[in-house]
Amino acid sequence: MYDGLLVIDADAHKMENPVVFFDYLDAPYRDRLASRTDRYGQPRLVVRDRDPRTGAELERVFPQPDGPGKGAFAAIHPETAIGGVFNRIRLEHMEREGVDAQVLYGSMTLSFESILDPELAVACMRAYNDYIADDCRPYAGRLFPVGYLSLADVGEAMKELRRCVLDLGMIGVHAPPSLPVPHPAAPDAFPMVRLPKHLSHPDFHPLLAAAAELDVALGVHGSPGVYLPSGVAEQVDTFILSHIFGHRNQMQMALAACVFDGVFDRFPTLRMGFLEAGCGWLPDLVHAFHEHWEKRIRDFHPGTRISFTEFMRELVRERRGDDGRLHLLAKARGVYDLLVHAERERPAAGRDDFLYEYRGLSHDPTDFFRRGQIFASFESDDPAPAYLREALGAMGEDVACFSADYGHWDGVLTDCVRNVARQREYAPEHLAKLLAGNCLRFYGRRLEAALKRPAA
């Protein structure tokens, strides 16, 4: 606790012990995953994947060691490396820093997110969920695992969602922001050249519907360097720049697609958290959502045309005294006729769909934030929560969940809770939301019921 306030780390990480985890894989799949130390001396996960389109076997190395979109290396924190693996030490750190509970996401699962072979993807999904449930069971009330869902097989993901929540007692599930699919201009270059099939795609609606039906939180969690489409991160070949842009671009695109594709209206009770990307970008993105909805959906008038009479009048005024006025007028008439003739081409099929994008969004996208459907996380050295209230108004207090990112190289352990509390002079009610309240609203009744609350 901090000054009598409950503290929950909403996005901590398990550093899976491969010696233990690989035993959870069904026997036919164990030889398709292996550990390797690469030529740079870095540990990598090697996956014998298979392209479901062609059946071709692919050796894939995670995180991606080279090239555009390069992945992590030296990716453990000196303070939390051993605690990330062994929960006894993790609990000692939590006691020291005043963290009452941690919600745990996987680390190896970030590599599983872009496995192409559906059978292998499902085997890894089930094995991880069994592993993390067993790993956290002795620490119930303090450590809360979140189940992992692969998008490679939606039907199996729906079954696993129910198993995680109803059988394994998990408080939430997480899925990648997108599924990599071939780029139509370079299908043979897949999976190196790829496009995102967004989580908002209709193919994934049954999974989202199941999460809403069970009233279970859905965390969206990706990573650069694991062959997920990552926007600007795929244009740079250093990990620092890939990491700066990768998480943010993945979460921004996933959030925008869910907003404009109507996910939150279709499933009005669905709660989604867009994680490990900070939250300082939210005000700018929320403003962009509002502006584009207002000007390109609500008030959009595509029939606006320039009047030829007005066009000619202003042209004559601008070129008054020009000796070639008649030639100029004839030339102007030709240009105008060209524009008019272009408009008189045979109307294309689906012209209304072309003109009226996202017309199903009948209200301001900021409503989704006010309704408590959208959450983000922030790390303890991130100043963004100190200005979200000023940038977004009252709803700016209700979207950000504290995360120490325990176990990862950029997470902070020492003074992680104090760093949050000292960013500014928060009202106690506001600080309570940042340290635990927003996390409880996101994960909902299952976390609330299972939490072992310390005495104030």
Secondary structure as a PSIPRED ss2 file (coil, helix, strand):
# PSIPRED VFORMAT (PSIPRED V4.0)

   1 M C   1.000  0.000  0.000
   2 Y E   0.000  0.000  1.000
   3 D C   1.000  0.000  0.000
   4 G C   1.000  0.000  0.000
   5 L E   0.000  0.000  1.000
   6 L C   1.000  0.000  0.000
   7 V C   1.000  0.000  0.000
   8 I E   0.000  0.000  1.000
   9 D E   0.000  0.000  1.000
  10 A E   0.000  0.000  1.000
  11 D E   0.000  0.000  1.000
  12 A E   0.000  0.000  1.000
  13 H E   0.000  0.000  1.000
  14 K C   1.000  0.000  0.000
  15 M C   1.000  0.000  0.000
  16 E C   1.000  0.000  0.000
  17 N C   1.000  0.000  0.000
  18 P H   0.000  1.000  0.000
  19 V H   0.000  1.000  0.000
  20 V H   0.000  1.000  0.000
  21 F H   0.000  1.000  0.000
  22 F H   0.000  1.000  0.000
  23 D H   0.000  1.000  0.000
  24 Y H   0.000  1.000  0.000
  25 L C   1.000  0.000  0.000
  26 D C   1.000  0.000  0.000
  27 A H   0.000  1.000  0.000
  28 P H   0.000  1.000  0.000
  29 Y H   0.000  1.000  0.000
  30 R H   0.000  1.000  0.000
  31 D H   0.000  1.000  0.000
  32 R H   0.000  1.000  0.000
  33 L E   0.000  0.000  1.000
  34 A E   0.000  0.000  1.000
  35 S E   0.000  0.000  1.000
  36 R E   0.000  0.000  1.000
  37 T E   0.000  0.000  1.000
  38 D C   1.000  0.000  0.000
  39 R C   1.000  0.000  0.000
  40 Y C   1.000  0.000  0.000
  41 G C   1.000  0.000  0.000
  42 Q C   1.000  0.000  0.000
  43 P E   0.000  0.000  1.000
  44 R E   0.000  0.000  1.000
  45 L E   0.000  0.000  1.000
  46 V E   0.000  0.000  1.000
  47 V E   0.000  0.000  1.000
  48 R E   0.000  0.000  1.000
  49 D E   0.000  0.000  1.000
  50 R E   0.000  0.000  1.000
  51 D C   1.000  0.000  0.000
  52 P C   1.000  0.000  0.000
  53 R C   1.000  0.000  0.000
  54 T C   1.000  0.000  0.000
  55 G C   1.000  0.000  0.000
  56 A C   1.000  0.000  0.000
  57 E E   0.000  0.000  1.000
  58 L E   0.000  0.000  1.000
  59 E E   0.000  0.000  1.000
  60 R E   0.000  0.000  1.000
  61 V E   0.000  0.000  1.000
  62 F E   0.000  0.000  1.000
  63 P C   1.000  0.000  0.000
  64 Q C   1.000  0.000  0.000
  65 P C   1.000  0.000  0.000
  66 D C   1.000  0.000  0.000
  67 G C   1.000  0.000  0.000
  68 P C   1.000  0.000  0.000
  69 G C   1.000  0.000  0.000
  70 K C   1.000  0.000  0.000
  71 G C   1.000  0.000  0.000
  72 A C   1.000  0.000  0.000
  73 F C   1.000  0.000  0.000
  74 A C   1.000  0.000  0.000
  75 A C   1.000  0.000  0.000
  76 I C   1.000  0.000  0.000
  77 H C   1.000  0.000  0.000
  78 P C   1.000  0.000  0.000
  79 E C   1.000  0.000  0.000
  80 T C   1.000  0.000  0.000
  81 A H   0.000  1.000  0.000
  82 I H   0.000  1.000  0.000
  83 G H   0.000  1.000  0.000
  84 G H   0.000  1.000  0.000
  85 V H   0.000  1.000  0.000
  86 F C   1.000  0.000  0.000
  87 N H   0.000  1.000  0.000
  88 R H   0.000  1.000  0.000
  89 I H   0.000  1.000  0.000
  90 R H   0.000  1.000  0.000
  91 L H   0.000  1.000  0.000
  92 E H   0.000  1.000  0.000
  93 H H   0.000  1.000  0.000
  94 M H   0.000  1.000  0.000
  95 E H   0.000  1.000  0.000
  96 R H   0.000  1.000  0.000
  97 E H   0.000  1.000  0.000
  98 G C   1.000  0.000  0.000
  99 V C   1.000  0.000  0.000
 100 D C   1.000  0.000  0.000
 101 A E   0.000  0.000  1.000
 102 Q E   0.000  0.000  1.000
 103 V E   0.000  0.000  1.000
 104 L E   0.000  0.000  1.000
 105 Y E   0.000  0.000  1.000
 106 G C   1.000  0.000  0.000
 107 S C   1.000  0.000  0.000
 108 M C   1.000  0.000  0.000
 109 T H   0.000  1.000  0.000
 110 L H   0.000  1.000  0.000
 111 S H   0.000  1.000  0.000
 112 F H   0.000  1.000  0.000
 113 E C   1.000  0.000  0.000
 114 S C   1.000  0.000  0.000
 115 I C   1.000  0.000  0.000
 116 L C   1.000  0.000  0.000
 117 D C   1.000  0.000  0.000
 118 P H   0.000  1.000  0.000
 119 E H   0.000  1.000  0.000
 120 L H   0.000  1.000  0.000
 121 A H   0.000  1.000  0.000
 122 V H   0.000  1.000  0.000
 123 A H   0.000  1.000  0.000
 124 C H   0.000  1.000  0.000
 125 M H   0.000  1.000  0.000
 126 R H   0.000  1.000  0.000
 127 A H   0.000  1.000  0.000
 128 Y H   0.000  1.000  0.000
 129 N H   0.000  1.000  0.000
 130 D H   0.000  1.000  0.000
 131 Y H   0.000  1.000  0.000
 132 I H   0.000  1.000  0.000
 133 A H   0.000  1.000  0.000
 134 D H   0.000  1.000  0.000
 135 D H   0.000  1.000  0.000
 136 C H   0.000  1.000  0.000
 137 R H   0.000  1.000  0.000
 138 P H   0.000  1.000  0.000
 139 Y H   0.000  1.000  0.000
 140 A C   1.000  0.000  0.000
 141 G C   1.000  0.000  0.000
 142 R C   1.000  0.000  0.000
 143 L E   0.000  0.000  1.000
 144 F E   0.000  0.000  1.000
 145 P E   0.000  0.000  1.000
 146 V C   1.000  0.000  0.000
 147 G E   0.000  0.000  1.000
 148 Y E   0.000  0.000  1.000
 149 L C   1.000  0.000  0.000
 150 S C   1.000  0.000  0.000
 151 L C   1.000  0.000  0.000
 152 A C   1.000  0.000  0.000
 153 D C   1.000  0.000  0.000
 154 V H   0.000  1.000  0.000
 155 G H   0.000  1.000  0.000
 156 E H   0.000  1.000  0.000
 157 A H   0.000  1.000  0.000
 158 M H   0.000  1.000  0.000
 159 K H   0.000  1.000  0.000
 160 E H   0.000  1.000  0.000
 161 L H   0.000  1.000  0.000
 162 R H   0.000  1.000  0.000
 163 R H   0.000  1.000  0.000
 164 C H   0.000  1.000  0.000
 165 V H   0.000  1.000  0.000
 166 L H   0.000  1.000  0.000
 167 D H   0.000  1.000  0.000
 168 L C   1.000  0.000  0.000
 169 G C   1.000  0.000  0.000
 170 M C   1.000  0.000  0.000
 171 I C   1.000  0.000  0.000
 172 G E   0.000  0.000  1.000
 173 V E   0.000  0.000  1.000
 174 H E   0.000  0.000  1.000
 175 A E   0.000  0.000  1.000
 176 P C   1.000  0.000  0.000
 177 P C   1.000  0.000  0.000
 178 S E   0.000  0.000  1.000
 179 L E   0.000  0.000  1.000
 180 P E   0.000  0.000  1.000
 181 V E   0.000  0.000  1.000
 182 P E   0.000  0.000  1.000
 183 H C   1.000  0.000  0.000
 184 P C   1.000  0.000  0.000
 185 A C   1.000  0.000  0.000
 186 A C   1.000  0.000  0.000
 187 P H   0.000  1.000  0.000
 188 D H   0.000  1.000  0.000
 189 A H   0.000  1.000  0.000
 190 F C   1.000  0.000  0.000
 191 P C   1.000  0.000  0.000
 192 M C   1.000  0.000  0.000
 193 V C   1.000  0.000  0.000
 194 R E   0.000  0.000  1.000
 195 L E   0.000  0.000  1.000
 196 P E   0.000  0.000  1.000
 197 K E   0.000  0.000  1.000
 198 H E   0.000  0.000  1.000
 199 L C   1.000  0.000  0.000
 200 S C   1.000  0.000  0.000
 201 H C   1.000  0.000  0.000
 202 P H   0.000  1.000  0.000
 203 D H   0.000  1.000  0.000
 204 F H   0.000  1.000  0.000
 205 H H   0.000  1.000  0.000
 206 P H   0.000  1.000  0.000
 207 L H   0.000  1.000  0.000
 208 L H   0.000  1.000  0.000
 209 A H   0.000  1.000  0.000
 210 A H   0.000  1.000  0.000
 211 A H   0.000  1.000  0.000
 212 A H   0.000  1.000  0.000
 213 E H   0.000  1.000  0.000
 214 L H   0.000  1.000  0.000
 215 D C   1.000  0.000  0.000
 216 V C   1.000  0.000  0.000
 217 A E   0.000  0.000  1.000
 218 L E   0.000  0.000  1.000
 219 G E   0.000  0.000  1.000
 220 V E   0.000  0.000  1.000
 221 H C   1.000  0.000  0.000
 222 G C   1.000  0.000  0.000
 223 S C   1.000  0.000  0.000
 224 P C   1.000  0.000  0.000
 225 G C   1.000  0.000  0.000
 226 V C   1.000  0.000  0.000
 227 Y C   1.000  0.000  0.000
 228 L C   1.000  0.000  0.000
 229 P C   1.000  0.000  0.000
 230 S C   1.000  0.000  0.000
 231 G H   0.000  1.000  0.000
 232 V H   0.000  1.000  0.000
 233 A H   0.000  1.000  0.000
 234 E H   0.000  1.000  0.000
 235 Q H   0.000  1.000  0.000
 236 V C   1.000  0.000  0.000
 237 D C   1.000  0.000  0.000
 238 T C   1.000  0.000  0.000
 239 F H   0.000  1.000  0.000
 240 I H   0.000  1.000  0.000
 241 L H   0.000  1.000  0.000
 242 S H   0.000  1.000  0.000
 243 H H   0.000  1.000  0.000
 244 I H   0.000  1.000  0.000
 245 F H   0.000  1.000  0.000
 246 G H   0.000  1.000  0.000
 247 H H   0.000  1.000  0.000
 248 R H   0.000  1.000  0.000
 249 N H   0.000  1.000  0.000
 250 Q H   0.000  1.000  0.000
 251 M H   0.000  1.000  0.000
 252 Q H   0.000  1.000  0.000
 253 M H   0.000  1.000  0.000
 254 A H   0.000  1.000  0.000
 255 L H   0.000  1.000  0.000
 256 A H   0.000  1.000  0.000
 257 A H   0.000  1.000  0.000
 258 C H   0.000  1.000  0.000
 259 V H   0.000  1.000  0.000
 260 F H   0.000  1.000  0.000
 261 D C   1.000  0.000  0.000
 262 G C   1.000  0.000  0.000
 263 V H   0.000  1.000  0.000
 264 F H   0.000  1.000  0.000
 265 D H   0.000  1.000  0.000
 266 R H   0.000  1.000  0.000
 267 F C   1.000  0.000  0.000
 268 P C   1.000  0.000  0.000
 269 T C   1.000  0.000  0.000
 270 L C   1.000  0.000  0.000
 271 R C   1.000  0.000  0.000
 272 M E   0.000  0.000  1.000
 273 G E   0.000  0.000  1.000
 274 F E   0.000  0.000  1.000
 275 L C   1.000  0.000  0.000
 276 E C   1.000  0.000  0.000
 277 A C   1.000  0.000  0.000
 278 G C   1.000  0.000  0.000
 279 C C   1.000  0.000  0.000
 280 G C   1.000  0.000  0.000
 281 W C   1.000  0.000  0.000
 282 L H   0.000  1.000  0.000
 283 P H   0.000  1.000  0.000
 284 D H   0.000  1.000  0.000
 285 L H   0.000  1.000  0.000
 286 V H   0.000  1.000  0.000
 287 H H   0.000  1.000  0.000
 288 A H   0.000  1.000  0.000
 289 F H   0.000  1.000  0.000
 290 H H   0.000  1.000  0.000
 291 E H   0.000  1.000  0.000
 292 H H   0.000  1.000  0.000
 293 W H   0.000  1.000  0.000
 294 E H   0.000  1.000  0.000
 295 K H   0.000  1.000  0.000
 296 R H   0.000  1.000  0.000
 297 I H   0.000  1.000  0.000
 298 R H   0.000  1.000  0.000
 299 D C   1.000  0.000  0.000
 300 F C   1.000  0.000  0.000
 301 H C   1.000  0.000  0.000
 302 P C   1.000  0.000  0.000
 303 G C   1.000  0.000  0.000
 304 T C   1.000  0.000  0.000
 305 R C   1.000  0.000  0.000
 306 I C   1.000  0.000  0.000
 307 S C   1.000  0.000  0.000
 308 F H   0.000  1.000  0.000
 309 T H   0.000  1.000  0.000
 310 E H   0.000  1.000  0.000
 311 F H   0.000  1.000  0.000
 312 M H   0.000  1.000  0.000
 313 R H   0.000  1.000  0.000
 314 E H   0.000  1.000  0.000
 315 L H   0.000  1.000  0.000
 316 V H   0.000  1.000  0.000
 317 R H   0.000  1.000  0.000
 318 E H   0.000  1.000  0.000
 319 R C   1.000  0.000  0.000
 320 R C   1.000  0.000  0.000
 321 G C   1.000  0.000  0.000
 322 D C   1.000  0.000  0.000
 323 D C   1.000  0.000  0.000
 324 G C   1.000  0.000  0.000
 325 R H   0.000  1.000  0.000
 326 L H   0.000  1.000  0.000
 327 H H   0.000  1.000  0.000
 328 L H   0.000  1.000  0.000
 329 L H   0.000  1.000  0.000
 330 A H   0.000  1.000  0.000
 331 K H   0.000  1.000  0.000
 332 A H   0.000  1.000  0.000
 333 R H   0.000  1.000  0.000
 334 G H   0.000  1.000  0.000
 335 V H   0.000  1.000  0.000
 336 Y H   0.000  1.000  0.000
 337 D H   0.000  1.000  0.000
 338 L H   0.000  1.000  0.000
 339 L H   0.000  1.000  0.000
 340 V H   0.000  1.000  0.000
 341 H H   0.000  1.000  0.000
 342 A H   0.000  1.000  0.000
 343 E H   0.000  1.000  0.000
 344 R C   1.000  0.000  0.000
 345 E C   1.000  0.000  0.000
 346 R C   1.000  0.000  0.000
 347 P C   1.000  0.000  0.000
 348 A C   1.000  0.000  0.000
 349 A C   1.000  0.000  0.000
 350 G C   1.000  0.000  0.000
 351 R H   0.000  1.000  0.000
 352 D H   0.000  1.000  0.000
 353 D H   0.000  1.000  0.000
 354 F H   0.000  1.000  0.000
 355 L H   0.000  1.000  0.000
 356 Y C   1.000  0.000  0.000
 357 E C   1.000  0.000  0.000
 358 Y C   1.000  0.000  0.000
 359 R C   1.000  0.000  0.000
 360 G C   1.000  0.000  0.000
 361 L C   1.000  0.000  0.000
 362 S C   1.000  0.000  0.000
 363 H C   1.000  0.000  0.000
 364 D C   1.000  0.000  0.000
 365 P C   1.000  0.000  0.000
 366 T H   0.000  1.000  0.000
 367 D H   0.000  1.000  0.000
 368 F H   0.000  1.000  0.000
 369 F H   0.000  1.000  0.000
 370 R H   0.000  1.000  0.000
 371 R C   1.000  0.000  0.000
 372 G C   1.000  0.000  0.000
 373 Q C   1.000  0.000  0.000
 374 I E   0.000  0.000  1.000
 375 F E   0.000  0.000  1.000
 376 A E   0.000  0.000  1.000
 377 S E   0.000  0.000  1.000
 378 F E   0.000  0.000  1.000
 379 E E   0.000  0.000  1.000
 380 S C   1.000  0.000  0.000
 381 D C   1.000  0.000  0.000
 382 D C   1.000  0.000  0.000
 383 P C   1.000  0.000  0.000
 384 A C   1.000  0.000  0.000
 385 P H   0.000  1.000  0.000
 386 A H   0.000  1.000  0.000
 387 Y H   0.000  1.000  0.000
 388 L H   0.000  1.000  0.000
 389 R H   0.000  1.000  0.000
 390 E H   0.000  1.000  0.000
 391 A H   0.000  1.000  0.000
 392 L H   0.000  1.000  0.000
 393 G H   0.000  1.000  0.000
 394 A H   0.000  1.000  0.000
 395 M H   0.000  1.000  0.000
 396 G H   0.000  1.000  0.000
 397 E H   0.000  1.000  0.000
 398 D C   1.000  0.000  0.000
 399 V C   1.000  0.000  0.000
 400 A E   0.000  0.000  1.000
 401 C E   0.000  0.000  1.000
 402 F E   0.000  0.000  1.000
 403 S E   0.000  0.000  1.000
 404 A C   1.000  0.000  0.000
 405 D C   1.000  0.000  0.000
 406 Y C   1.000  0.000  0.000
 407 G C   1.000  0.000  0.000
 408 H C   1.000  0.000  0.000
 409 W C   1.000  0.000  0.000
 410 D C   1.000  0.000  0.000
 411 G C   1.000  0.000  0.000
 412 V C   1.000  0.000  0.000
 413 L C   1.000  0.000  0.000
 414 T C   1.000  0.000  0.000
 415 D C   1.000  0.000  0.000
 416 C H   0.000  1.000  0.000
 417 V H   0.000  1.000  0.000
 418 R H   0.000  1.000  0.000
 419 N H   0.000  1.000  0.000
 420 V H   0.000  1.000  0.000
 421 A H   0.000  1.000  0.000
 422 R C   1.000  0.000  0.000
 423 Q C   1.000  0.000  0.000
 424 R C   1.000  0.000  0.000
 425 E C   1.000  0.000  0.000
 426 Y C   1.000  0.000  0.000
 427 A C   1.000  0.000  0.000
 428 P H   0.000  1.000  0.000
 429 E H   0.000  1.000  0.000
 430 H H   0.000  1.000  0.000
 431 L H   0.000  1.000  0.000
 432 A H   0.000  1.000  0.000
 433 K H   0.000  1.000  0.000
 434 L H   0.000  1.000  0.000
 435 L H   0.000  1.000  0.000
 436 A H   0.000  1.000  0.000
 437 G H   0.000  1.000  0.000
 438 N H   0.000  1.000  0.000
 439 C H   0.000  1.000  0.000
 440 L H   0.000  1.000  0.000
 441 R H   0.000  1.000  0.000
 442 F H   0.000  1.000  0.000
 443 Y H   0.000  1.000  0.000
 444 G C   1.000  0.000  0.000
 445 R H   0.000  1.000  0.000
 446 R H   0.000  1.000  0.000
 447 L H   0.000  1.000  0.000
 448 E H   0.000  1.000  0.000
 449 A H   0.000  1.000  0.000
 450 A H   0.000  1.000  0.000
 451 L C   1.000  0.000  0.000
 452 K C   1.000  0.000  0.000
 453 R C   1.000  0.000  0.000
 454 P C   1.000  0.000  0.000
 455 A C   1.000  0.000  0.000
 456 A C   1.000  0.000  0.000
